[in-house]
Amino acid sequence: MFHAVKLTKQAAGLPTDKSGACNGTPLSQTTIDTVKATVPALAQHGREIVAEMYDRLLADPEIRTLLNQSHQNGASPSAQH
């Protein structure tokens, strides 16, 4: 089963000040609607999507160096294929 993860504003890529308060423009209604529309697909296919995403990321040597390789051991259900 897919579990929702609550993102911090910083992790979501929103501009924040030193306190972590969002100081940027809020998400547009179109963006909110798009994110909500993806929930059923993520609930049904989340692990497959994550596995494919990491396969693609790890295939690129420049991106692979940005990822913590010690976490690429298959221990997470999302990392298993």
Z-matrix of the N, CA and C atoms (Angstrom, degrees):
N
C 1 1.440
C 2 1.515 1 109.46
N 3 1.289 2 116.89 1 142.68
C 4 1.459 3 123.70 2 178.92
C 5 1.519 4 109.06 3 -82.18
N 6 1.318 5 116.90 4 131.62
C 7 1.462 6 121.24 5 178.43
C 8 1.516 7 109.12 6 -110.79
N 9 1.311 8 116.11 7 132.18
C 10 1.461 9 121.08 8 177.91
C 11 1.521 10 108.97 9 -68.57
N 12 1.315 11 115.53 10 145.19
C 13 1.452 12 121.80 11 177.81
C 14 1.517 13 107.42 12 -120.17
N 15 1.315 14 115.91 13 128.68
C 16 1.454 15 120.15 14 178.12
C 17 1.523 16 107.91 15 -82.93
N 18 1.319 17 116.23 16 119.18
C 19 1.453 18 120.96 17 -179.65
C 20 1.518 19 110.53 18 -90.77
N 21 1.304 20 115.59 19 143.91
C 22 1.451 21 118.48 20 169.88
C 23 1.520 22 107.63 21 -74.69
N 24 1.298 23 116.30 22 162.86
C 25 1.462 24 119.94 23 178.41
C 26 1.525 25 110.03 24 -60.77
N 27 1.331 26 116.48 25 -38.82
C 28 1.464 27 119.78 26 179.59
C 29 1.519 28 110.46 27 -65.92
N 30 1.333 29 118.15 28 -44.15
C 31 1.463 30 121.00 29 -179.65
C 32 1.518 31 111.15 30 -65.57
N 33 1.316 32 116.70 31 -29.15
C 34 1.463 33 120.63 32 179.60
C 35 1.527 34 111.55 33 -79.97
N 36 1.331 35 116.62 34 -4.29
C 37 1.457 36 120.13 35 177.99
C 38 1.520 37 114.18 36 84.89
N 39 1.327 38 117.25 37 13.63
C 40 1.453 39 119.57 38 178.71
C 41 1.522 40 109.44 39 -83.91
N 42 1.328 41 116.73 40 143.08
C 43 1.466 42 118.80 41 179.01
C 44 1.524 43 110.09 42 -63.83
N 45 1.321 44 116.76 43 135.17
C 46 1.457 45 121.28 44 178.75
C 47 1.513 46 109.65 45 -134.44
N 48 1.330 47 115.63 46 159.93
C 49 1.450 48 119.33 47 173.31
C 50 1.526 49 108.55 48 -93.24
N 51 1.323 50 117.66 49 -172.85
C 52 1.472 51 120.53 50 -176.13
C 53 1.525 52 113.20 51 -61.56
N 54 1.322 53 117.28 52 -26.70
C 55 1.466 54 120.42 53 -179.49
C 56 1.521 55 112.04 54 -81.83
N 57 1.329 56 117.33 55 -9.16
C 58 1.456 57 121.27 56 -177.39
C 59 1.512 58 112.86 57 93.17
N 60 1.341 59 116.17 58 -0.59
C 61 1.466 60 119.43 59 178.25
C 62 1.523 61 109.44 60 -72.20
N 63 1.300 62 115.23 61 139.77
C 64 1.457 63 120.70 62 179.58
C 65 1.518 64 109.02 63 -71.52
N 66 1.317 65 116.52 64 125.25
C 67 1.455 66 119.48 65 179.39
C 68 1.523 67 110.89 66 -119.52
N 69 1.310 68 116.69 67 16.17
C 70 1.458 69 121.03 68 -178.62
C 71 1.514 70 111.32 69 -106.93
N 72 1.294 71 114.23 70 -172.94
C 73 1.450 72 121.12 71 178.32
C 74 1.525 73 109.25 72 -74.00
N 75 1.332 74 117.56 73 135.49
C 76 1.464 75 118.40 74 177.09
C 77 1.525 76 111.02 75 -65.08
N 78 1.313 77 115.47 76 163.09
C 79 1.461 78 119.81 77 178.76
C 80 1.526 79 109.63 78 -63.13
N 81 1.308 80 115.02 79 143.01
C 82 1.465 81 119.52 80 177.60
C 83 1.528 82 109.06 81 -72.41
N 84 1.318 83 116.27 82 159.73
C 85 1.459 84 120.07 83 177.93
C 86 1.524 85 110.57 84 -62.17
N 87 1.324 86 117.23 85 -34.23
C 88 1.469 87 120.85 86 177.71
C 89 1.526 88 110.47 87 -62.08
N 90 1.324 89 116.74 88 -43.53
C 91 1.464 90 120.84 89 178.73
C 92 1.521 91 110.69 90 -65.02
N 93 1.313 92 117.36 91 -44.42
C 94 1.461 93 121.53 92 178.33
C 95 1.525 94 110.12 93 -59.32
N 96 1.331 95 116.85 94 -45.82
C 97 1.465 96 121.12 95 -179.92
C 98 1.524 97 111.26 96 -63.47
N 99 1.330 98 116.80 97 -39.37
C 100 1.468 99 121.01 98 179.49
C 101 1.524 100 110.51 99 -64.42
N 102 1.326 101 117.14 100 -45.70
C 103 1.469 102 120.74 101 179.41
C 104 1.525 103 110.07 102 -61.95
N 105 1.324 104 117.31 103 -45.86
C 106 1.468 105 120.43 104 179.11
C 107 1.525 106 111.64 105 -62.02
N 108 1.318 107 117.00 106 -35.34
C 109 1.467 108 120.57 107 -178.72
C 110 1.526 109 112.19 108 -69.07
N 111 1.331 110 118.01 109 -20.78
C 112 1.465 111 120.76 110 -179.53
C 113 1.527 112 113.10 111 -83.28
N 114 1.327 113 117.73 112 -13.71
C 115 1.464 114 120.81 113 -175.04
C 116 1.530 115 112.87 114 -56.51
N 117 1.341 116 119.93 115 -47.34
C 118 1.473 117 117.99 116 179.99
C 119 1.536 118 113.00 117 -60.10
N 120 1.327 119 117.41 118 -40.79
C 121 1.467 120 119.96 119 179.46
C 122 1.526 121 110.58 120 -66.02
N 123 1.322 122 116.95 121 -40.68
C 124 1.460 123 119.92 122 178.50
C 125 1.521 124 111.47 123 -67.35
N 126 1.318 125 116.65 124 -38.64
C 127 1.463 126 119.65 125 178.74
C 128 1.520 127 111.05 126 -62.63
N 129 1.313 128 116.72 127 -38.84
C 130 1.469 129 120.62 128 -177.29
C 131 1.524 130 112.83 129 -84.54
N 132 1.324 131 117.84 130 -36.40
C 133 1.464 132 121.28 131 -171.07
C 134 1.529 133 113.56 132 -124.75
N 135 1.329 134 117.72 133 17.55
C 136 1.466 135 121.48 134 -173.92
C 137 1.515 136 114.61 135 -53.47
N 138 1.333 137 116.87 136 -47.50
C 139 1.474 138 119.05 137 -177.76
C 140 1.518 139 111.56 138 -64.84
N 141 1.328 140 116.85 139 -40.33
C 142 1.466 141 119.93 140 179.13
C 143 1.533 142 110.90 141 -65.64
N 144 1.337 143 115.81 142 -40.05
C 145 1.464 144 120.14 143 179.01
C 146 1.523 145 110.55 144 -63.25
N 147 1.340 146 115.75 145 -45.79
C 148 1.472 147 119.87 146 -179.81
C 149 1.528 148 110.93 147 -64.31
N 150 1.329 149 117.16 148 -42.95
C 151 1.465 150 120.34 149 179.70
C 152 1.526 151 110.84 150 -60.78
N 153 1.313 152 116.92 151 -44.70
C 154 1.467 153 120.85 152 178.85
C 155 1.526 154 110.83 153 -64.97
N 156 1.328 155 116.60 154 -41.78
C 157 1.465 156 120.12 155 179.66
C 158 1.538 157 110.50 156 -59.45
N 159 1.347 158 116.28 157 -48.09
C 160 1.459 159 118.93 158 -179.58
C 161 1.518 160 112.48 159 -67.86
N 162 1.320 161 118.40 160 -35.58
C 163 1.464 162 120.07 161 174.63
C 164 1.523 163 110.33 162 -57.27
N 165 1.316 164 115.46 163 -44.12
C 166 1.475 165 119.58 164 -179.76
C 167 1.519 166 111.72 165 -69.12
N 168 1.335 167 116.58 166 -43.02
C 169 1.471 168 119.45 167 179.46
C 170 1.521 169 111.52 168 -63.44
N 171 1.323 170 116.51 169 -45.19
C 172 1.461 171 120.35 170 -177.15
C 173 1.524 172 112.51 171 -71.53
N 174 1.314 173 117.71 172 -17.63
C 175 1.465 174 120.85 173 177.41
C 176 1.527 175 111.55 174 -74.14
N 177 1.323 176 117.80 175 -19.33
C 178 1.461 177 122.26 176 -179.07
C 179 1.529 178 108.54 177 -96.13
N 180 1.342 179 118.20 178 113.32
C 181 1.466 180 120.59 179 -176.52
C 182 1.532 181 113.65 180 -57.71
N 183 1.317 182 117.72 181 -34.82
C 184 1.468 183 120.04 182 -179.18
C 185 1.525 184 111.11 183 -69.71
N 186 1.303 185 117.15 184 -37.74
C 187 1.466 186 120.34 185 179.00
C 188 1.518 187 110.03 186 -77.82
N 189 1.316 188 117.15 187 -38.10
C 190 1.470 189 121.27 188 -179.17
C 191 1.525 190 110.83 189 -55.00
N 192 1.326 191 118.27 190 -36.75
C 193 1.465 192 120.97 191 -179.24
C 194 1.531 193 112.01 192 -67.82
N 195 1.326 194 117.52 193 -19.71
C 196 1.462 195 121.22 194 179.24
C 197 1.525 196 112.44 195 -83.30
N 198 1.331 197 117.28 196 -15.81
C 199 1.460 198 121.85 197 -176.80
C 200 1.526 199 110.50 198 -97.03
N 201 1.305 200 116.56 199 144.87
C 202 1.453 201 122.24 200 179.07
C 203 1.527 202 108.47 201 -74.60
N 204 1.318 203 116.44 202 105.55
C 205 1.461 204 121.42 203 -175.87
C 206 1.526 205 112.77 204 -67.03
N 207 1.336 206 118.25 205 -22.22
C 208 1.466 207 119.17 206 178.99
C 209 1.524 208 111.10 207 -67.70
N 210 1.333 209 116.76 208 -17.51
C 211 1.461 210 120.21 209 178.03
C 212 1.529 211 111.84 210 -88.46
N 213 1.301 212 118.04 211 -3.27
C 214 1.462 213 121.97 212 -176.61
C 215 1.526 214 110.91 213 -96.05
N 216 1.342 215 115.35 214 51.99
C 217 1.460 216 119.38 215 -176.86
C 218 1.525 217 113.34 216 -110.46
N 219 1.330 218 117.32 217 4.28
C 220 1.454 219 120.68 218 178.63
C 221 1.519 220 114.17 219 81.00
N 222 1.326 221 118.72 220 5.80
C 223 1.461 222 121.30 221 -178.00
C 224 1.524 223 112.18 222 -70.98
N 225 1.296 224 117.24 223 -31.24
C 226 1.462 225 121.14 224 179.53
C 227 1.520 226 109.39 225 -80.58
N 228 1.342 227 117.56 226 140.33
C 229 1.462 228 118.48 227 177.84
C 230 1.527 229 112.28 228 -57.47
N 231 1.323 230 116.72 229 -31.70
C 232 1.460 231 119.77 230 179.69
C 233 1.515 232 111.94 231 -71.32
N 234 1.329 233 117.36 232 -21.55
C 235 1.456 234 120.62 233 -179.04
C 236 1.524 235 111.86 234 -86.69
N 237 1.318 236 117.25 235 -14.40
C 238 1.462 237 120.63 236 -178.78
C 239 1.519 238 109.93 237 -82.25
N 240 1.302 239 116.37 238 143.32
C 241 1.467 240 121.13 239 179.64
C 242 1.501 241 109.40 240 -108.69
